[in-house]
């Protein structure tokens, strides 16, 4: 699957310290390795609707991580999936009378254009589930060989008792796991399962449902095995960071890691689990099922500067839950105008690059980083010029690390 156009990042001379980010498993800040090639897997969209602000916030956060990580000297290998066949997409197709393939292609193309507008760096490997079904089948065979599967009718399940990761990322008790599993695509009440939390690996063919041939019969993949198979294939047996929204901690990230570790016999699958907060509108988390969404594409159609959208996102810490307000977008546009005016000066206030990189390397503290640039820009426009190169250097550093031009 084709990703979007790459972003040209200017060269800068102010390196970042090794970034420290919050690990959901240990609930501590962990320093990321910068002395070797590193890898990052971020769960992608299910393309049955356009990119809403919750999506945008997640992908801008991981884009910021990549920018800071690269500036610290690391070579970052980045993979992201597209869940281009899944229940919500099939349900949307049935409700609209359209082909699920057509909807997936249309919405994936819209997502690409939104990411380009927000200047999000494209993944090195952008992989759809449909194209990776042979990889999924291969990994299910690995799980079979590890005696970690069983059949129920035409379906194949993973034995959750083999999972080292269960409860270690989402930190839920058994009762909360069962309710959350049911809310997020699981089937804990299905009769015949060995354990209510056993995850579906392969769904046997049913009428009016997409299906592919496999050694265990026609069908399609379960959700969690898809990301495990893609990450293992393109990034290796152990990844440095597994990322996504906080609603993926359980079951998706715990299950994906369990599948990968059991399939390879190696631990850990992910050294760090990084998660972003949820974005609300009118006090309720933005959700496609609820329809309370702010779409990036519709803001762009209104003529909103995409850099103002990005600044609105960056004004909130990536781990925080926050609410979208139109006045915050207006404040971001005012901030953008201030920065651009300072960047255009022939000379500006003293360069504050060291402070900026240190702030961003401390768990991607973008709200404080934005305040650093605000102060520099205000002093520059007040006439506190100290260096002819300061404006250019700050413009390049803000471009390289925050993605704002």
Buried (B, 14 or more C-beta within 10 A) or exposed (E): BEBBEEBEBEEBEBBBBBBBBBBBBEEEEBEBBBEEEBBBBBBBBBBBBBBBBBBBBBBBBBBBBBBBBBBBEBEBBBBBBBBBBBBBBBEBBEEEEEEBBEBBBBBBEBBBBBBBBBBBBBBBBBBBBBEBBEBBBBBBBBBBEBEBBBBBEBBBBBBBEBBBBBBBBBEBEEEEBBEBBBEEBBBBEBEEBEEBBBBBBBBBBEEEBBBBEBEBBBBBBBBBBBBBBBBBBBBBBBBBBBBBBBBBBBBBBBBBBBBBBBBBEEBBBBBBBBBBBBBBBEEEBBBBEEEBBBBBBEBBEEEBBBBBBBBBBBBBBBBEEBBBEEEBBEBBBEBBEBBBEBBEBEBBBBBBBEBBBBBBBBBBBBBBBBBBBBEBBEBBBEEEBEBEEBBBBBBBBBBBBBBBB
